Amino acid sequence: MCVLIRYLQAVSVCVSCYTLVAISMERFFAICYPLRSRRWQTLSHAYKSIIGIWIFALVLMIPIAAGQEILPLKNGNKACREIWSTKLKSLFFAYSIALVVILLFIPILVMGLAYGGISYKLWFTIKQQVQIKSESTDRILDVKSESESNFKKINGTINISLRQSNQRSSNSNRKRVIKMLFVVVFEYFICWSPLYILNTWKMIDYMYIHMRMSELAWSLVLLLSYTSSCVHPITYCFMNKNFRKAFKGVFRCCTLKSKPISRSCTEVSQLNSTTSPMNRQRTKDDDVYKEFSD
């Protein structure tokens, strides 16, 4: 049982790590290549990705289970320890270095590139919209819109103010997404890098680490790595409105009743969206990353 627990702990770490990597890649293709990705970003593809990650983790961590031995302690209890023969020590060292690369450097590199590409895409869109706004403002100022609804004539100034308000909100959402993505990568690096660095150092100079590191220090490093599993939901909760709404939806008693939107505001919003091709295109672009924004 002790060996199984150690093995499953290692597997869960790998699964958690590469689930974050898979999410980052899915977001990258969904935002940067929305038309191409829609063909393969399906529920069945998500299931296949999850199964593939679990198989990869189960195979990768087999040496962890193979190297475990149950040793008696002085107080009469028993504990699992990794003990490798002299012939396999060099192989174990290479395997440990490979784990550091696979579970730390590769995920940080992939997530950094993916979220960096997303941030560039969103930031480029902000600059593009600002440029379009400056070019089109002069042409819209004197335009008046007509509708068959309760509003017979709407001054172009109202239309412009609504557009500017929507654009400011959209740009603010994009900036929040960029901040949130970098926070996620930073959190992963902070939570896991101390443990992997100390484990690598321990293999190189075991006595130095054993003499310098207290049990409390080791416990704090392990606790920091375990917090990686809970910090991301907290990050999403504080930085993503859709996540907060979905979380509240689980607890019906905590949800607040949404206030009814007045008919006049709805009509103005609908008229604004239908009379402006630019707004219709912007709405399509915003839908791609709507689930990540506030």
N, C-alpha and C positions, 0 to 999 in steps of 0.2 A: 504493500500500500504506500509506503514511504517513497519508493522508486516511482510509482505511478503519479504521485502528487508532484514530485519534482519535474517529471516529464510534462505533465499537463500545465504546470506553471510556465515552463519554457514555451510550450505550444501557444498558450494564450497570449504571451507577450508578442510572439511572431504574428499571430492572427490580428491582434490589435494594431500592430505597426502597419502591416500591409493592407489592412482595411482603410486606414487613413490615406495610404498611397493610392489605393483604388478610387477613393472618393475624390482626391485631388485631380486624378486623371479624368474622371467623369466630368468634373466641373470644368476642367480646361477645355475639353472637346465640346461641351454643351454651350459654353460662352464664346469660345474663339471659332469654333466650326459647327454652328448650330444645325445647319442643313445636312451636313454629312453625318453627324452623330445621331440624328433622329432615327436613322435606319437601323442602327444596332443598339441604341440605348433603350432596351426593353426590359420587362420584368424577368424574362427567361435569361437574358444576358446577365442580369444582376445575380440570379441564382447560380449561374455557371461561374461567375467571378468569385462568389463566396465559397463555393465548393472547391474551386482551384486554390484559393488562399489556404483553406484548411488542409488540403492534401499536401501542399507545399510545406506548411508548418509542421505537419506530422512527420514528414520524411526528413526535413532539415534537423529536427530535434531528436532523432533516434540516437545519435551518439551520447546525448545527455543521459538518456535512460541506460545505455550500455555501460557508461562509466560510473554508475552509482553502486555503492556498496554500503551495506548496513554494518555499522561498527558499534561495539558496546562502549558506553561512557562510564566514568568513574562512579557516578551515583546509581548505576544499575540500569539506567535507561539506554536506549539505542537511538542512533541518528544516521541519516544518509549523508555520505560524503563522496565526492568525486575522487576516485583513486585510479590512476592509470599506471600501467607497468612502465618500466624504464624504456622498453622498446617503442612504446606508443606515446611517450611524452612529447616528442617532437611533432608527431601527428596531431596530438591534442592541442599543442600550441598553435599550429597552423589552423586548426578548426576554430579555435577561440578567436584568432585574428579575423578569420572569415566571417564569424558571427558579428563582430564589431562592424565590419564593412557592410554586411547584408542588413543588419538591423539598425544601424545608426547613420552611416555616411550615405548609403544609397537612398534610403527614405528621405533624408533631409535634402539631398540633391534633387530627387524627383519632385518632391513637394515644393521646394524652392523654385525650380524651373516652371512647374505648372502654375503655381500661384503668382509667380512673377509675370508669366505670359498673360494671365487673367488680369492682373493689375495694369499691365501695359495696354491691354485691349480696352478696359474701362476708362483709363485715363485718356487714351486717345479719343474715345467717344465723347468725353467731356469737352476736350479742346475742339473737336469737330462741331459739336453743338453750339459752342460759344461763337465759333466762326460763322456758322449758318445764321445764328441769331443776329449778329452784327450786319450781315449782308442783306437779311430779309426785313429788318425792322423798318427801314425807310419805305419799303414797298407796301407794308401792311398798315402804316399809320392812318391813312385816309380811307381805308377799305371799310365798307359797311356790309354786314351780313344780313340776309333775309331768311325767314323761316316761316313755316305754316303752323307752328305751335303757338302757344299763348303770347310769345314774344314776336311781334310783327317785324320789328327792326332792332337790331342790336348794334350799338356803336362799336367800331373796330377797336376802340381803346379798351373795352371790357375783354374782348377777345385776346388782345395782346397781354393784358394783365394776367389772364388765366394761363396763357402759354408760359409766361415768365415764371409764374408760381409753380406750374407743373415741372418746368425745366429745372428750377432751383431744387425742388424736391427730388427729382431724378438724379441730379448731380450729387446731392447730399447722400442719397442711397448708395451711389457708386463709391463715394469716398469711404463710407462705412464698410462696404464690402472689402475694399482694399485693405483697410486697417485690420479687419477681422481675419483675413487670410494670413497676413504677416504675423499676427498674434498667435495663430494656430501653429505655424512653423516654429516660432520662437519658444512656445510652451513645450513642444516636443523636444527641442534641443536642450532646454533647461532641465527637463525632467529626467532624460535618459543619459545625457553625455557624462555626468559625474560617475554613474555606476559603471559604464563601459570603460571609461578612462581608468578608474581604480582597479577594475578586474584585469585589464591589460597590464597595468603596472604591477599588480600582484603576481602575475605569471612571470614577469621579468625579474622582480626582486621581492620575493615573498616575505622574507624576514623583515625588510624595511617597513613594508605595509603592516605586517603583523605587530611590530613593535610600536609604530607611530599611530596607527588607527585604533581608537578605542571602540568598544562594543556600541557605545552610544552613537559615535560618528557613523559606523556602519549601518546602524538602525535608521539614522536620519537619511542616509543616502538611499537605502532601500525604500523608505517611506516616500521620498521624493519621486522615485520611479513609479511607485504604485499610484501616486496622485495623477499620473498621466491619464488614467482611465476616467477620472472625474472632472478634470479641469476643462475639457472641451465642451461638455454640456453647459458648464457654468459660463464659459465664454460665449456660446451661442445664446444663452439666456439673456446676458447683458447687452449683446450687440446685434441681436436679430429679433425683430418684432414677430415674424412668422413663427419662430421657435417658441416664443413666449405664449402666443395665442394657442398653438397646438398643445403646449404643456398644460395650459389652463383648461383646454378642452377635455383633458383626461379627468380633471376634477370639476365636474359640472357645477358643484356648489360654489366654486371660487370664480366662475366666469361671470363677467358683468354683461348685462343686457346692452346690446348695441343700440345707440340712439338712432331713431328714424331720420333719414335724410329728406329734407324738404324737396317737394316736387319741383320747385323753381330752380334750385341748385342742380338737381338732376338734369333738367332740361337744358340749362346753360352748359353743363358739362358734356352732354350728349351732342348738342349743337356744335360746340367747340371742336369735338373730336371728329364729327362727320364733315365739317366744312374745311378742315385742314388736312391735306394729304401728308404734310410734314409731321403732324401729330400722329396720324395713323401709322406711319413708318416708325416713329419713335416708340409707339406703344408696342409694336412687334419686337423691337430690339429690347425693350425693358422686360418683356415677358420671359426672355431667356434666362435672366438672372434674378427674377422677382423673388424666388424662394430664398435667396441668400441675402436680400437687402432688408432694410428696416422699413 
